[in-house]
Amino acid sequence: MKKLTIILSVCLWAVAAQAQNFGSEAMRKLQMAEFAISNFYVDKVDEDKLVEEAIIKMLAQLDPHSTYSDAEEVKKMNEPLQGNFEGIGVQFQMIEDTLLVVQPVSNGPSEKVGILAGDRIIAVNDSAIAGVKMSTEDIMKRLRGPKGSKVNLTIVRRGVQDPLLFTVKRDKIPILSLDASYMIQPNTGYIRINRFGATTAEEFKKAMKDLQKQGMKDMILDLQGNGGGYLNAAIDLANEFLGQKELIVYTEGRTAKRSDFYAKGNGDFRNGRLIILVDEYTASASEIVSGAVQDWDRGIIVGRRSFGKGLVQRPIDLPDGSMIRLTIARYYTPSGRSIQKPYDSTVDYNKDLIERFNHGELMNADSIHFPDSLKAQTKKLGRTVYGGGGIMPDYFVPIDTTLYTDYHRNLVAKGVVIKFTMKFIEGHRKELANKYKKFESFNEKFVIDDDMLATLREMGEKEGVKFNEEQYQKSLPLIKTQLKALIARDLWDMNEYFRVMNTTNESIQKALEILNSDEYQKKLK
């Protein structure tokens, strides 16, 4: 026993001596603890898991945005921002255990071999994926693969008796940042961005120039629900609106010196009227653009106070492909406002949006109170703007609760709305395509009729959604709009989906009202 104690002491002395080269006393302590556990604990331990758990627990003591991701999570996280992934190129929906192709990606691998919207993929190589309760993630793993690799797909097509076999050569599939861009009224263009990725600035520039050719003088930029992304993409976008050497954002931290980011003054939309739409889910890079535009009196912000994510993360790659995203600084708008909302022990960060709702902030601007210390002035006109986390809009638009009911929410949650539109499209695709050659014709003439609504209610009953007449009538305008928008999406694309849905968006209607009156000039005179 005495001999074992001596050996143990010698080992710990050795690691302590080695740890002298690893910085602080706290670091040496951590290294000794890990060495002791992995070498002397009574049972065999998973050393990798121990270290991983230690990292996660350490980061949890910091802020809500300092996080650890394993190698697989890093890959999944980067794909939407990098702007592409490698696969077969289809938009799909799982309907009753079957993968239904909503749309093949234009000029993508699947479209090139003849796969059509409405096709059902029942097998990938030799693996059946229909009727086997396979998760969407497992199906995605089978469909994705390295560029140039081949995959065999067995497909059932409506009107064709036997299954069809297609061999698809995988390729790079673009992930677009822009959901929609169109002329929402004469002289006014509308652009919706869903994230700030590697290709965002390029996509935006292309859409903007196309709209300018169609006569766009004013712009509505929709950042509702946009959770952010790359800083550079936000800077490039803000540059389109601001003048030369106008500060877009600056960052500063304890060890990170202040860094200033300025507009170059070569943007293509520096003069037209600009309205940016934000809501409680607008965050990070979206708040940088909104804050810069507001602080320079370049445009008007419409909607509800944004999320308040203004912490700068530095990615630290670890040897096994995992990564730490460590907060090193804060974002500040040109007027000096910190975008980040509080995350100290007095605030439940994860329940902040629920608290906003409970306090009435999402329904009434008067529920929001800012102390004088959080007030700032805009750079050109000296207007009062507010800090304290997030961007407070110039025009508040309350969240619309009038159309939302438990009955409607249950129809959506149980997948009834999606299933209905998929089945309707599957049975009427040819008829609709022949009748409505262009979206404009569809938008003007197509209506959700009583038979369609009766079928929807029946499908709801089968899925356990109990019919409620009062709630149904209350939500009916929204249900009709949603069904029409989803059918438009499946016949065309997301652009047409938003062209239909935007007719019910209160913030968009407010933006149009501002542009069509003298409110814009009054606010920015």
Summary of the structure (lengths in Angstrom):
residues: 525
radius of gyration: 27.1
end to end distance: 86.2
largest distance: 91.6
contacts: 1603
relative contact order: 0.09
helix: 42%
strand: 21%
